[in-house]
């Protein structure tokens, strides 16, 4: 089950930034909104970061090149099926956010 943070009563962007950063750091997957103007800030908070996307692409490329066999990346990270699935989820998540 994925959990999302509750709505923020704050329309001020700096207050919403604080609330969404707190929710992401607590492991929440998303956040409820009470007004459409909050959506861009919430999307920015929960979309995968650039470094997460780069990691996911590297993992998938290496895993696919190894034909689905477990491997160790040049940096030493071990990649097996669960790690590759996590990388695929990150890439799918990124596709679900508006550009």
C-alpha positions as CSV (number, residue, x, y, z in Angstrom):
1,X,0.0,0.0,0.0
2,X,1.3,3.5,-0.9
3,X,0.7,6.3,1.5
4,X,0.1,9.9,0.7
5,X,0.4,13.0,2.8
6,X,-2.7,14.9,3.8
7,X,-3.6,18.2,2.2
8,X,-1.8,21.4,3.3
9,X,-3.9,24.3,4.5
10,X,-1.2,26.7,3.3
11,X,-1.7,28.3,-0.1
12,X,1.6,30.2,0.3
13,X,4.2,28.4,-1.8
14,X,7.0,28.5,0.8
15,X,4.8,26.8,3.4
16,X,3.7,24.1,0.8
17,X,7.4,23.5,-0.1
18,X,8.1,22.7,3.5
19,X,5.1,20.4,3.9
20,X,5.8,18.4,0.7
21,X,9.5,18.0,1.5
22,X,8.6,16.7,4.9
23,X,6.1,14.2,3.4
24,X,8.7,12.9,0.9
25,X,11.3,12.5,3.5
26,X,8.8,10.5,5.6
27,X,8.4,8.1,2.7
28,X,5.0,9.3,1.4
29,X,4.3,8.6,-2.3
30,X,2.3,11.8,-2.9
31,X,0.2,14.5,-1.3
32,X,-3.4,15.6,-1.4
33,X,-4.2,19.1,-2.6
34,X,-7.1,21.4,-1.7
35,X,-6.5,23.7,-4.6
36,X,-5.3,23.2,-8.2
37,X,-2.7,25.9,-7.7
38,X,-0.8,23.5,-5.4
39,X,-0.4,20.8,-8.0
40,X,2.8,22.1,-9.7
41,X,4.6,22.3,-6.4
42,X,3.4,18.9,-5.3
43,X,4.4,17.4,-8.7
44,X,7.8,18.8,-8.4
45,X,8.2,17.4,-5.0
46,X,7.3,13.8,-5.8
47,X,8.6,13.4,-9.3
48,X,11.9,11.5,-9.4
49,X,15.0,13.6,-9.1
50,X,17.5,13.8,-12.0
51,X,20.0,11.7,-10.2
52,X,17.3,9.0,-9.5
53,X,16.5,8.9,-13.2
54,X,20.1,8.6,-14.2
55,X,20.6,5.8,-11.7
56,X,17.5,4.0,-13.0
57,X,18.5,4.2,-16.6
58,X,22.0,2.9,-15.8
59,X,20.6,0.0,-13.9
60,X,18.1,-1.0,-16.6
61,X,20.7,-0.7,-19.3
62,X,23.2,-2.9,-17.4
63,X,20.6,-5.4,-16.3
64,X,19.2,-5.7,-19.9
65,X,22.7,-6.1,-21.3
66,X,23.3,-8.9,-18.8
67,X,20.1,-10.6,-20.1
68,X,18.5,-10.3,-16.7
69,X,21.4,-11.9,-14.7
70,X,22.6,-10.4,-11.5
71,X,25.6,-8.1,-11.9
72,X,27.7,-5.6,-10.2
73,X,27.9,-2.0,-11.6
74,X,31.3,-0.4,-12.1
75,X,30.7,1.7,-8.9
76,X,30.2,-1.6,-6.9
77,X,26.4,-1.6,-6.6
78,X,24.9,-5.1,-6.9
79,X,21.9,-5.3,-9.3
80,X,19.5,-8.1,-9.3
81,X,15.8,-8.5,-10.3
82,X,14.3,-6.5,-7.3
83,X,16.8,-3.6,-7.9
84,X,15.9,-3.6,-11.7
85,X,12.2,-3.6,-10.8
86,X,12.7,-0.6,-8.5
87,X,14.5,1.2,-11.4
88,X,11.7,0.4,-13.7
89,X,9.2,1.8,-11.2
90,X,11.1,5.0,-11.0
91,X,11.1,5.4,-14.8
92,X,7.4,4.7,-15.0
93,X,6.7,7.2,-12.2
94,X,8.6,9.9,-14.1
95,X,6.5,9.2,-17.2
96,X,3.3,9.9,-15.2
97,X,4.2,13.5,-14.3
98,X,3.5,16.4,-16.6
99,X,6.6,17.7,-18.4
